[in-house]
């Protein structure tokens, strides 16, 4: 039986085609080329507003469900960053001329919301090991795309560092101890009956839904 590190490396190899699609996504290219109309940038904010609200509840549910100290500490370590990002998202919204009334009235696209819905499912029904593996694979890809989008919004659309702080929060380093915590939680799960296939499946689905998020935002922003 492989350990967590070996399993995660294999998952990353298996998901390389999805990773390539994320890195070369047409929405990011459109942002970098200034092809997304400024008034359509708010689509990203609207989708993320709903997603992060959901993710905060999902993480809280994971903490509540986690009886083992290791998994509880892992999910607790992610919560502050998500909460800070939620505040930073409102700063971005203001910079784009979007107010709270608009955010509350925004109608999301199903494609872009699949990620948050699946994370909610994981939070209530999956093992901590499955969730840890999915987040470990997903966070770097999300962070890399956030780094690109934040830079493009500053360079192409003239947004300030303050307005784009949301992207910096996600593209920065992982919480202290996150990677070690992930490996411990996965190793614990594998020792207690969680299968490699279950961890791999959770990671594959969450990463696929991540791709769908960017597809959905692109379709609503550029291809609409």
C-alpha positions in Angstrom: 0.0 0.0 0.0 1.5 3.4 -1.0 1.7 6.1 1.6 -0.1 9.5 1.2 2.8 11.2 -0.6 3.1 8.4 -3.2 -0.7 8.4 -3.7 -0.9 12.1 -4.2 2.0 12.0 -6.7 0.1 9.3 -8.7 -3.1 11.3 -8.6 -1.3 14.4 -9.9 0.1 12.3 -12.8 -3.3 10.9 -13.6 -4.9 14.4 -13.5 -2.2 16.0 -15.7 -4.7 16.4 -18.7 -7.1 18.3 -16.5 -4.3 20.4 -15.0 -3.2 21.3 -18.6 -6.7 22.5 -19.4 -6.8 24.6 -16.3 -3.4 26.2 -17.1 -4.4 26.9 -20.6 -7.9 28.0 -20.0 -9.6 30.3 -22.5 -11.0 32.5 -19.8 -7.6 33.3 -18.4 -6.3 34.0 -21.9 -9.2 36.3 -22.5 -8.5 38.2 -19.3 -4.8 38.5 -20.1 -5.7 39.8 -23.5 -8.2 42.3 -22.2 -11.0 40.6 -24.1 -13.5 40.3 -21.3 -15.7 43.5 -21.1 -15.1 45.3 -17.9 -18.7 45.1 -16.9 -18.6 41.3 -17.3 -15.8 40.9 -14.8 -18.5 40.9 -12.1 -19.6 37.5 -13.3 -16.5 36.0 -11.6 -17.3 37.9 -8.4 -21.0 36.7 -8.4 -20.0 33.1 -8.9 -17.3 33.2 -6.2 -19.5 35.0 -3.8 -21.9 32.0 -3.8 -19.1 29.5 -3.9 -17.2 30.9 -0.9 -20.4 31.2 1.2 -21.0 27.6 0.5 -17.4 26.5 1.1 -17.2 28.3 4.5 -20.2 26.2 5.6 -18.7 23.1 4.1 -15.5 23.6 6.0 -17.4 24.3 9.2 -19.3 21.0 8.7 -16.0 19.2 8.2 -14.6 20.5 11.4 -17.8 19.5 13.2 -17.6 16.0 11.7 -13.9 15.5 12.4 -13.5 13.5 15.6 -9.7 12.9 15.1 -7.6 15.9 16.1 -5.5 15.7 13.0 -8.3 16.1 10.6 -10.0 18.8 12.7 -6.8 20.8 12.8 -6.4 20.5 9.0 -9.8 21.8 8.2 -9.6 24.5 10.8 -6.4 25.7 9.2 -8.2 26.4 5.9 -11.1 28.4 7.4 -9.3 31.7 8.2 -8.0 32.0 4.6 -11.5 31.4 3.2 -13.0 33.9 5.5 -10.3 36.5 4.6 -10.9 35.9 1.0 -14.6 36.4 1.4 -13.9 39.9 2.7 -11.4 40.6 0.0 -14.0 39.5 -2.6 -16.3 42.4 -1.5 -13.4 44.8 -2.0 -13.0 43.5 -5.5 -16.8 43.8 -6.0 -16.7 47.5 -5.0 -13.8 48.2 -7.4 -16.0 46.7 -10.2 -19.0 48.8 -9.2 -20.9 45.8 -7.7 -22.8 46.3 -4.5 -24.3 43.9 -2.0 -27.8 44.1 -3.6 -26.3 43.0 -6.9 -24.4 40.1 -5.2 -27.6 38.8 -3.5 -29.6 39.0 -6.7 -27.0 37.4 -8.9 -28.2 34.3 -10.7 -25.4 31.7 -10.8 -24.6 29.3 -13.7 -25.0 25.6 -12.9 -21.6 24.8 -14.5 -19.7 27.3 -12.3 -21.4 26.0 -9.1 -20.7 22.3 -9.5 -17.5 22.7 -7.5 -19.1 24.2 -4.4 -21.9 21.6 -4.5 -19.5 18.7 -4.7 -17.4 20.1 -1.8 -20.6 20.3 0.2 -21.3 16.6 -0.6 -17.7 15.7 0.4 -18.1 17.7 3.7 -21.2 15.6 4.7 -20.5 12.2 3.3 -16.8 11.6 2.5 -14.0 10.6 4.8 -11.5 13.2 5.9 -8.9 11.4 3.8 -10.9 11.9 0.7 -11.5 15.6 1.4 -7.8 16.1 2.2 -6.7 14.5 -1.0 -9.1 16.5 -3.1 -8.1 19.8 -1.5 -4.4 19.0 -1.7 -4.6 18.5 -5.5 -7.1 21.4 -6.1 -5.6 24.2 -4.1 -2.3 24.6 -6.1 -4.3 24.7 -9.4 -6.7 27.3 -8.1 -3.9 29.3 -6.6 -2.0 29.3 -9.9 -5.0 30.6 -11.8 -5.7 33.2 -9.2 -2.1 34.5 -9.5 -2.6 34.9 -13.3 -6.0 36.5 -13.0 -4.9 39.0 -10.3 -1.9 40.0 -12.4 -4.0 40.4 -15.5 -6.6 42.5 -13.8 -3.8 44.8 -12.6 -2.0 45.0 -15.9 -4.9 45.0 -18.4 -7.8 46.5 -16.4 -5.9 48.9 -14.1 -7.2 47.5 -10.8 -5.3 48.3 -7.7 -3.3 45.9 -5.5 -6.0 46.4 -2.8 -8.8 45.6 -5.2 -7.1 42.4 -6.3 -6.0 41.2 -2.9 -8.5 38.3 -3.2 -6.3 36.6 -5.7 -3.1 37.2 -3.7 -4.7 35.4 -0.7 -5.3 32.3 -2.8 -2.0 32.4 -4.7 0.1 32.7 -1.6 1.6 29.8 0.4 -0.6 27.2 1.9 -1.5 27.5 5.6 1.4 26.5 7.9 1.4 22.7 8.3 -1.2 22.1 5.6 0.8 19.7 3.4 2.0 17.7 6.4 -1.5 17.7 7.8 -2.9 16.4 4.5 -0.4 13.5 4.4 -1.2 12.5 8.0 -4.9 12.6 7.4 -4.7 10.5 4.3 -2.3 8.0 5.9 -4.7 7.7 8.8 -7.6 7.0 6.4 -5.7 4.4 4.4 -4.8 2.6 7.6 -8.5 2.5 8.6 -10.1 1.3 5.5 -10.3 4.2 3.1 -9.2 3.0 -0.3 -6.8 4.6 -2.7 -9.5 4.6 -5.3 -11.8 6.7 -3.1 -9.2 9.3 -2.5 -8.3 9.4 -6.2 -12.0 9.7 -7.2 -12.6 12.6 -4.9 -9.6 14.5 -6.2 -10.5 13.7 -9.8 -14.1 14.9 -9.4 -13.2 18.1 -7.5 -10.5 19.0 -10.1 -13.0 18.3 -12.9 -15.6 20.6 -11.2 -12.8 23.2 -10.9 -12.4 23.1 -14.6 -16.2 23.4 -15.0 -16.1 26.6 -12.8 -13.8 28.3 -15.2 -15.8 27.0 -18.2 -19.0 28.4 -16.6 -17.4 31.8 -15.9 -16.1 32.0 -19.4 -19.4 31.1 -21.0 -21.2 33.7 -18.9 -18.6 36.4 -19.4 -17.4 36.1 -23.0 -19.4 33.5 -24.9 -22.8 34.7 -23.7 
